[in-house]
């Protein structure tokens, strides 16, 4: 199982709900997607510094499934719409069960 984690920070003046709405649309269109979770940061960051505004966690059967997701035309279109709304983003892909 491959886990894809996407973190973002909303650009100044942009709507966080629009980011969530755009990303949520992906779950309905990508056949290789096995599980999906999206959320925004809640609570005070405390001594941890400035947190990311939200995260998307998605799982795929294998690396090929993740590649199909990345190359899927609907994903490419969502990324194009998303880029102006985020100030920063980060991605981590891991093979679950491996350290």
MOBEL-V402973 format. One record per residue. N is the residue number from 1. OMEGA is omega in radians with two decimals (NA if undefined). Layout:
[[N/OMEGA] [N/OMEGA]]
//
This chain:
[[1/3.11] [2/3.09] [3/3.13] [4/-3.13] [5/-3.14] [6/3.10] [7/3.11] [8/2.95] [9/-3.10] [10/3.10] [11/3.11] [12/3.11] [13/-3.13] [14/-3.04] [15/3.14] [16/3.14] [17/3.10] [18/3.09] [19/3.13] [20/-3.13] [21/3.13] [22/-3.11] [23/-3.13] [24/3.13] [25/-3.13] [26/-3.05] [27/-3.11] [28/-2.95] [29/-2.99] [30/-3.06] [31/-3.07] [32/-3.13] [33/-3.10] [34/3.07] [35/-2.90] [36/3.05] [37/-3.14] [38/3.11] [39/3.10] [40/-3.13] [41/3.10] [42/3.06] [43/-3.13] [44/3.14] [45/-3.14] [46/-3.11] [47/-3.08] [48/-3.11] [49/-3.12] [50/-3.11] [51/2.95] [52/-3.11] [53/-3.12] [54/3.09] [55/3.06] [56/3.08] [57/3.11] [58/-3.10] [59/-3.13] [60/-3.13] [61/-3.04] [62/-3.12] [63/3.11] [64/3.10] [65/3.09] [66/3.12] [67/3.09] [68/3.08] [69/-3.10] [70/-3.08] [71/-3.06] [72/-3.09] [73/3.13] [74/3.09] [75/3.13] [76/3.14] [77/3.12] [78/3.12] [79/3.12] [80/3.12] [81/-3.05] [82/-3.02] [83/3.14] [84/-3.08] [85/-3.08] [86/3.13] [87/-3.11] [88/3.12] [89/3.12] [90/-3.14] [91/3.00] [92/3.07] [93/-3.14] [94/2.98] [95/-3.05] [96/-3.12] [97/3.10] [98/3.13] [99/NA]]
//
